[in-house]
Amino acid sequence: MTLQYTPVILPLLLSAAITSGLGVYAWRHRRGSEGVVAFALLNFSGALWALGEALQWASADPAGQYFWLRFYWLGVEALPFFWFVFAAQYTGWAGWLNRRSLALLSAVPIGGVLLTWTNEWHHLVWSGMHLSDSHGAAWVDMERGSWWPPLVFCNYVFMLSGTGRIVVSLVRSPERYRGQMFALLVAVASPFAVNVFFVLRPSPVDPTPIAMTISGAVVAWAIFRHRLLDMLPAARHTIIENMSDAMVVLDQDHRIVDLNPATKRIIGRSGTTAIGTHIAEVVPAWAELLGADGDGATLREAEVALDGRDYELRISPVRNKDGAVTGRVVLLHDITEQKQTRERLRQSVETSRVILESIEDGYYEIDLYGKMIATTDVTARLGGLANKEEAVGRNFAEFTDEASAKRLLGTFNRIYRTGEAMNEIEYPFTTPDGVRKSIEMSASLKRDATGKPIGFRGMLRDVTERKRAAEELARAKRTAEEASQAKGAFLATVSHELRTPLTSVLGFAKLIKRRMGETVRPGMAAAEPKVQRALTQVSENVDVIVIEGERLTTLINDVLDLAKIESGKVEWHMQPVAVGEIIARAIAATTSLSEAKGLSMHTEIEDALPTVVGDPDRLTQVVINLLSNAIKFTEHGTITCRARRVDVAIEVSVTDTGTGIAPEDQGKVFEQFVQVGDTLTDKPTGTGLGLPICKQIVEHHGGRIWVESEIGRGSTFAFTLPCPEGAQLDSPGHRPGNGQSVRKP
C-alpha cells in the first residue's frame, strides 16, 4: 500500500486517541450510572470515525482510500445511534429502551453499513469517484448516490431526537440543574453544527471527528469530575420533598441530619428544631429498633405503632465510597388503611370459606381453559375425590364422562358469548369409581377488576336421590291415577250391574210385604199358634230385606255420584242461586226425619244475602246431607241451620246438640268409606260417602267445608260459597232468631 502525508492526518489521529481514551475510561467506570455505557460507545464511534478518516488521508492508493472510507462509515452510522441512547438514558427514558426497541432502532445503522459495504453492486451510496489534489496529497473525491441523502437524514433524525429529549428535560428540570444540561446541549450541538456545514458545503476534510473530540472531553469532564449523571440531587428535590412517606436521615450517632415534610407532620416538630436532635428524643420506639440494629450494616424492616396509626419502618444503611456505614435512612410508610383492608378482606374470605364449606351444595371456580382454580370439599366429593386439594388444578372434564363434558363445554361457551348466567343445569356423569350420579349446577362469568371475563363460577348439587324420588313419585302417581280410574270404572260397572237385580229384589220384597199385610195375615188369623209365629218371622225377615235393600240402593247411588264427580262426568247446571231457597228446600226434605225423633229445627238467615252462582240441586244435596247427619247423631235437642256473610263469601253451617266427634276423628269424616264412632255399641247406618260427596261439590263451587266438634256438646258442619265479583255486601252481622223456625207440633 502506497502512503502519503498531509497535515490533516495528525489532528485526526490525535482526535482518535483522545476519544478512544475517553471511551476506555468511561467503560471502566460504567458501574453505577446507566448513561456512562452509552457515552463510552459514543466515544468509540467517534474514535473509529477519526481513525478511519486519518488512514484514508494516509493512503495514496484510490482503492485503499475507498476501503478506509467505508471503514470509518461504521463510526458515522453508530455515533448518532449511541447519542440517541445516551440522551434517552440521561433524560429518564431508560425504561423505554428495552431489547425489542433497541433491536428495531439498531436496524437503521446496520442497514446503512450494509449499503456502504455493498456499494460496488448497486452504487446507491456513491455513484462514482475521481482523483483530485487536496492539501498536497492525492484525494479520491466520491460522488454522492441516490441513497446518500436518506442515510444522512436518518442519522440526523437520531441526533435531533436525542437533542430534543435534552431540550425538553432542560425546560422541565429544576433551575439548579439547568446549567448542567445547557452545557451538555452546547457541547453536543457544536460538532453537530460543524457536520451540517460540511454536508451542505462539501470539502475533502470533514472536521466533525475533531469537533466531537473537544465536546467529548468537555462532557467526560462534567460526568466524572462534577457527577453530571448523578441524579441524587434531583431525586432529593423532586421526589423526597414531595413523597407521602416519612424519611429521616441519621448520622452514625443516630442524630437527625435531614427529614422531609411528611416526617415533620408525623413527629409534630419542625425541621429547625429536629435537625441535630437524637432520634430517642423524638421517637423513642425508633431508637429501640436502631439500638437493636447492631452495626447497622444490614437492611431492617419492622412494623411500629405511633399515635394510633400503623407504620412500616424500613432502616437502610448509608455508606461512603469506601463502603463504611456513615449513617442510616429511615423510611416510614403508613399502612393503617392497608392493614384494615387486609383484615377486612381476610375476615371476608374466612367468612365466605366457612359459609361455602358449611352448606350442602358445592362451590367451584374454573378458568377459561376449564382448569379448576377453587373449590370446596363438597364439590370434590361429588367428583369422587377425597378433598378439594385433589380437585384444584384438574380440568372439569376429568370429573365426568365425555358426553356430559361436551355438553358442559357448550354451556360454558354460551355463557361466555352471552354473558348471561344459567341455573338448574342438570347433567349425569360417572365418577372415577364408577358411581352414576345426577348433578344440578349453576354457572356465571367470573370477571376481573376491569370487567374482563377470566373464568366461571357456580354451585353444584347432587340431585341423584331427588331425581330418583321424583321418578318414583311420578310412577306412583301414574299407578294411583290408573288405580283410581280402574276403581271408578269398577264401581260404576258394579253399581250399574247391581242396580238392576237389586231393583227386582226390592220390588218383590215390597210386594210380598204388601200381600202379607193385605191377604196372608187376615187369612191366617185362625191358624195355629205355631203357624202364626212362623208367619210373624217371615214378615219380619221381609222387613229386613226391604230396609237393607233401600240402604244398598242408597249406597249404590252415592258410589255412582262420587265416581261421576271424580271422573268429571257430572253435568253441572250453574246459575244464580239464593242461599235461603236452598236451605228452605233442604229443611222441607228433612222435616219428617226431625219430627220422627222429636227434634226442634231452627234457621237463622241474614237479610239481603247476595245470590251465588251454583248448581241448586247439588247445593241442596249438600245441605240435606248435613241436616240428615245432624238428625242421625242427635237424640234430643235442636238442629240449627245458619247462613251469614263472611268477607267475600257466604257461610252456611249446621249445628246439632248430638254426641260430637273426637278430635282425632274429625280429620277422617271427609274420607271415603270412613265412618267414625264406636262401631261395636253404635254401628253407623250410613255409607261413609255422604260427606266426601259434599266436599267434592263444595270445592267444585270454589268453597271449602270443615267441622268443629266437641264430645258431648254437639258438632257444627260448615261450608263457604264465594260471592260473585262486584257483589255489594254490607258489613257482616248476625242476629240470632231472625228467620223461620220449625218445631215439633
TARA-V969290 format. One record per backbone hydrogen bond with DSSP energy under -1.0 kcal/mol. CO is the residue of the C=O (numbers start at 1). NH is the residue of the N-H. E is the energy in kcal/mol with one decimal. If there is no record, write none. Layout:
CO_NH_E ; CO_NH_E
This chain:
2_60_-3.1 ; 6_9_-1.8 ; 8_12_-1.5 ; 9_13_-2.5 ; 10_14_-2.5 ; 11_15_-2.4 ; 12_16_-2.4 ; 13_17_-2.3 ; 14_18_-2.4 ; 15_19_-2.5 ; 16_20_-2.1 ; 17_21_-2.4 ; 18_22_-2.6 ; 19_23_-2.3 ; 20_24_-2.7 ; 21_25_-2.7 ; 22_26_-2.6 ; 23_27_-2.5 ; 24_28_-2.2 ; 25_29_-1.1 ; 27_30_-1.2 ; 30_33_-1.1 ; 35_39_-1.9 ; 36_40_-2.4 ; 37_41_-2.3 ; 38_42_-2.1 ; 39_43_-1.9 ; 40_44_-2.2 ; 41_45_-2.1 ; 42_46_-1.8 ; 43_47_-2.6 ; 44_48_-2.3 ; 45_49_-2.0 ; 46_50_-2.7 ; 47_51_-2.9 ; 48_52_-2.3 ; 49_53_-2.2 ; 50_54_-2.2 ; 51_55_-2.5 ; 52_56_-1.7 ; 53_57_-1.9 ; 54_58_-1.7 ; 55_59_-1.0 ; 58_4_-2.4 ; 61_65_-2.6 ; 62_66_-2.3 ; 63_67_-2.0 ; 64_68_-2.6 ; 65_69_-1.9 ; 66_70_-1.9 ; 67_71_-2.0 ; 68_72_-2.5 ; 69_73_-1.0 ; 71_74_-1.5 ; 72_76_-1.7 ; 73_77_-2.2 ; 74_78_-2.1 ; 75_79_-2.6 ; 78_82_-2.5 ; 79_83_-2.0 ; 80_84_-2.2 ; 81_85_-2.0 ; 82_86_-2.5 ; 83_87_-2.6 ; 84_88_-2.4 ; 85_89_-2.4 ; 86_90_-2.4 ; 87_91_-1.9 ; 88_93_-3.6 ; 96_98_-1.9 ; 98_102_-2.5 ; 99_103_-2.1 ; 100_104_-2.1 ; 101_105_-2.5 ; 102_106_-2.6 ; 105_108_-1.5 ; 106_110_-2.0 ; 107_111_-1.9 ; 108_112_-2.0 ; 109_113_-2.3 ; 110_114_-2.2 ; 111_115_-2.0 ; 112_116_-1.9 ; 113_117_-2.2 ; 118_121_-1.5 ; 119_123_-3.3 ; 124_147_-3.1 ; 125_145_-3.9 ; 128_143_-3.3 ; 130_141_-3.1 ; 132_139_-3.3 ; 134_137_-1.5 ; 137_134_-2.8 ; 139_132_-2.6 ; 141_130_-1.7 ; 143_127_-1.8 ; 147_151_-1.7 ; 148_152_-2.1 ; 149_153_-2.8 ; 150_154_-2.4 ; 151_155_-1.9 ; 152_156_-2.4 ; 153_157_-2.1 ; 154_158_-1.8 ; 155_159_-2.3 ; 156_160_-3.3 ; 157_161_-2.5 ; 158_162_-2.3 ; 159_163_-2.5 ; 160_164_-2.7 ; 161_165_-2.0 ; 162_166_-1.7 ; 163_167_-2.3 ; 164_168_-2.6 ; 165_169_-2.3 ; 166_170_-2.1 ; 167_171_-2.0 ; 168_172_-1.9 ; 169_173_-1.8 ; 174_177_-1.6 ; 177_181_-1.8 ; 178_182_-2.5 ; 179_183_-2.1 ; 180_184_-2.1 ; 181_185_-2.4 ; 182_186_-2.4 ; 183_187_-2.4 ; 184_188_-1.8 ; 185_189_-2.4 ; 186_190_-1.5 ; 188_192_-1.2 ; 189_193_-2.5 ; 190_194_-2.1 ; 191_195_-2.3 ; 192_196_-2.1 ; 193_197_-2.1 ; 194_198_-2.0 ; 195_199_-2.4 ; 196_200_-2.3 ; 197_201_-2.2 ; 207_211_-2.2 ; 208_212_-2.5 ; 209_213_-1.6 ; 210_214_-1.6 ; 211_215_-2.2 ; 212_216_-2.9 ; 213_217_-2.1 ; 214_218_-1.9 ; 215_219_-2.7 ; 216_220_-2.6 ; 217_221_-2.4 ; 218_222_-1.9 ; 219_223_-2.5 ; 220_224_-2.8 ; 221_225_-1.7 ; 222_228_-1.5 ; 227_230_-1.3 ; 231_235_-2.7 ; 232_236_-2.7 ; 233_237_-1.8 ; 234_238_-3.2 ; 235_239_-2.3 ; 235_240_-1.8 ; 236_241_-1.2 ; 239_243_-1.0 ; 246_332_-3.0 ; 247_260_-1.6 ; 248_330_-3.5 ; 249_257_-3.2 ; 249_258_-1.3 ; 250_328_-1.9 ; 251_254_-1.8 ; 254_279_-2.4 ; 255_251_-2.2 ; 256_276_-3.7 ; 258_249_-2.9 ; 260_264_-1.6 ; 261_265_-1.9 ; 262_266_-1.3 ; 263_267_-2.7 ; 264_268_-1.4 ; 270_274_-1.7 ; 271_275_-2.2 ; 274_277_-2.3 ; 277_256_-2.5 ; 278_281_-1.6 ; 279_283_-2.8 ; 283_287_-1.5 ; 284_288_-1.8 ; 285_289_-1.5 ; 286_290_-2.6 ; 287_291_-2.4 ; 288_292_-1.5 ; 290_293_-1.1 ; 293_296_-1.6 ; 300_315_-3.0 ; 302_313_-3.7 ; 304_311_-3.2 ; 306_309_-1.5 ; 309_306_-2.6 ; 310_335_-2.3 ; 311_304_-2.3 ; 312_333_-2.3 ; 313_302_-2.4 ; 314_331_-2.8 ; 315_300_-2.3 ; 316_329_-3.0 ; 318_326_-3.3 ; 318_327_-1.1 ; 320_323_-1.9 ; 324_320_-2.0 ; 327_318_-2.7 ; 328_250_-3.3 ; 329_316_-2.6 ; 330_248_-2.6 ; 331_314_-2.5 ; 332_246_-2.3 ; 333_312_-3.0 ; 335_339_-3.0 ; 336_340_-2.6 ; 337_341_-2.9 ; 338_342_-2.6 ; 339_343_-2.8 ; 340_344_-2.7 ; 341_345_-2.9 ; 342_346_-2.9 ; 343_347_-2.9 ; 344_348_-2.7 ; 345_349_-2.9 ; 346_350_-2.8 ; 347_351_-3.0 ; 348_352_-2.8 ; 349_353_-2.6 ; 350_354_-2.7 ; 351_355_-2.7 ; 352_356_-3.0 ; 353_357_-2.6 ; 354_358_-1.5 ; 355_359_-1.6 ; 362_460_-3.0 ; 363_376_-1.1 ; 364_458_-1.7 ; 365_373_-2.9 ; 365_374_-1.6 ; 366_456_-2.8 ; 367_370_-1.8 ; 370_396_-2.3 ; 371_367_-2.2 ; 372_393_-3.3 ; 374_365_-2.4 ; 376_380_-2.0 ; 377_381_-2.6 ; 378_382_-2.1 ; 379_383_-1.5 ; 380_385_-2.9 ; 381_384_-1.5 ; 388_392_-2.1 ; 391_394_-1.9 ; 394_372_-2.9 ; 395_398_-1.8 ; 396_399_-1.8 ; 397_400_-1.0 ; 401_405_-2.3 ; 402_406_-2.2 ; 403_407_-2.0 ; 404_408_-2.6 ; 405_409_-2.4 ; 406_410_-2.1 ; 407_411_-1.9 ; 408_412_-2.8 ; 409_413_-2.3 ; 410_414_-2.0 ; 411_415_-2.3 ; 412_416_-2.3 ; 413_417_-2.2 ; 414_418_-2.7 ; 415_419_-2.7 ; 422_443_-2.5 ; 425_441_-2.6 ; 427_439_-2.5 ; 429_437_-2.7 ; 431_434_-2.6 ; 435_431_-2.7 ; 437_429_-2.1 ; 438_463_-2.0 ; 439_427_-2.3 ; 440_461_-1.8 ; 441_425_-3.2 ; 443_422_-2.6 ; 444_457_-2.3 ; 446_454_-3.3 ; 446_455_-1.2 ; 448_451_-1.8 ; 452_448_-2.1 ; 455_446_-2.9 ; 456_366_-2.5 ; 457_444_-2.1 ; 458_364_-2.0 ; 459_442_-2.1 ; 460_362_-2.8 ; 461_440_-2.9 ; 463_467_-3.0 ; 464_468_-2.4 ; 465_469_-2.9 ; 466_470_-2.6 ; 467_471_-2.5 ; 468_472_-2.4 ; 469_473_-2.9 ; 470_474_-2.6 ; 471_475_-2.5 ; 472_476_-2.9 ; 473_477_-2.8 ; 474_478_-2.7 ; 475_479_-2.7 ; 476_480_-3.0 ; 477_481_-3.1 ; 478_482_-2.8 ; 479_483_-2.9 ; 480_484_-3.1 ; 481_485_-2.8 ; 482_486_-2.7 ; 483_487_-3.1 ; 484_488_-3.0 ; 485_489_-2.7 ; 486_490_-2.9 ; 487_491_-3.4 ; 488_492_-2.7 ; 489_493_-2.5 ; 490_494_-3.4 ; 491_495_-3.0 ; 492_496_-2.3 ; 493_497_-2.8 ; 494_498_-2.5 ; 495_499_-2.0 ; 496_500_-1.0 ; 498_502_-2.2 ; 499_503_-2.3 ; 500_504_-1.7 ; 501_505_-2.8 ; 502_506_-3.0 ; 503_507_-2.4 ; 504_508_-2.8 ; 505_509_-2.4 ; 506_510_-2.1 ; 507_511_-2.2 ; 508_512_-2.7 ; 509_513_-2.2 ; 510_514_-2.3 ; 511_515_-2.8 ; 512_516_-2.7 ; 513_517_-1.8 ; 514_518_-2.6 ; 515_519_-2.8 ; 515_520_-2.0 ; 516_521_-2.5 ; 519_523_-1.8 ; 520_524_-1.3 ; 522_525_-1.1 ; 524_527_-1.3 ; 528_532_-2.3 ; 529_533_-2.6 ; 530_534_-1.9 ; 531_535_-2.5 ; 532_536_-2.2 ; 533_537_-2.2 ; 534_538_-2.4 ; 535_539_-2.2 ; 536_540_-2.3 ; 537_541_-2.3 ; 538_542_-2.2 ; 539_543_-1.8 ; 540_544_-1.9 ; 541_545_-2.2 ; 542_546_-2.2 ; 543_547_-2.6 ; 544_548_-2.9 ; 545_549_-2.0 ; 546_550_-2.4 ; 547_551_-2.2 ; 548_552_-2.6 ; 549_553_-2.2 ; 550_554_-2.2 ; 551_555_-2.2 ; 552_556_-2.4 ; 553_557_-2.4 ; 554_558_-2.5 ; 555_559_-2.6 ; 556_560_-2.4 ; 557_561_-2.4 ; 558_562_-2.8 ; 559_563_-2.5 ; 560_564_-2.3 ; 561_565_-2.4 ; 562_566_-2.6 ; 563_567_-1.8 ; 564_569_-2.3 ; 575_614_-2.6 ; 577_612_-2.7 ; 578_582_-1.6 ; 579_583_-2.3 ; 580_584_-2.2 ; 581_585_-2.3 ; 582_586_-2.0 ; 583_587_-2.5 ; 584_588_-2.3 ; 585_589_-1.7 ; 586_590_-1.1 ; 587_591_-1.1 ; 590_594_-1.9 ; 591_595_-2.7 ; 592_596_-1.9 ; 593_597_-1.0 ; 594_599_-2.8 ; 600_639_-3.1 ; 601_742_-2.3 ; 602_641_-2.7 ; 604_643_-2.2 ; 612_577_-3.8 ; 614_575_-1.9 ; 615_619_-2.5 ; 616_620_-2.3 ; 617_621_-2.0 ; 618_622_-1.7 ; 619_623_-2.1 ; 620_624_-2.8 ; 621_625_-2.2 ; 622_626_-2.3 ; 623_627_-2.7 ; 624_628_-3.0 ; 625_629_-2.5 ; 626_630_-2.1 ; 627_631_-2.5 ; 628_632_-2.6 ; 629_633_-2.1 ; 631_634_-1.2 ; 633_659_-1.5 ; 637_600_-1.9 ; 639_602_-3.1 ; 640_655_-3.0 ; 641_604_-2.5 ; 642_653_-2.0 ; 643_606_-2.0 ; 644_651_-2.9 ; 646_649_-1.6 ; 648_723_-2.3 ; 649_646_-2.9 ; 650_721_-2.2 ; 651_644_-2.0 ; 652_719_-2.6 ; 653_642_-2.7 ; 654_717_-2.3 ; 655_640_-2.8 ; 659_712_-3.5 ; 662_665_-1.5 ; 665_668_-1.5 ; 668_671_-2.1 ; 671_674_-1.2 ; 678_682_-2.5 ; 688_673_-1.5 ; 689_693_-2.0 ; 690_694_-2.1 ; 691_695_-2.6 ; 692_696_-2.1 ; 693_697_-2.3 ; 694_698_-2.7 ; 695_699_-2.5 ; 696_700_-1.7 ; 697_701_-1.1 ; 698_703_-2.3 ; 699_702_-1.4 ; 704_720_-2.0 ; 706_718_-2.2 ; 708_716_-2.7 ; 710_713_-2.3 ; 714_710_-1.9 ; 715_656_-2.6 ; 716_708_-2.4 ; 717_654_-2.8 ; 718_706_-2.5 ; 719_652_-2.9 ; 721_650_-2.5 ; 724_727_-1.8 ; 735_738_-1.8 ; 738_605_-1.2 ; 740_603_-1.6 ; 742_601_-2.3
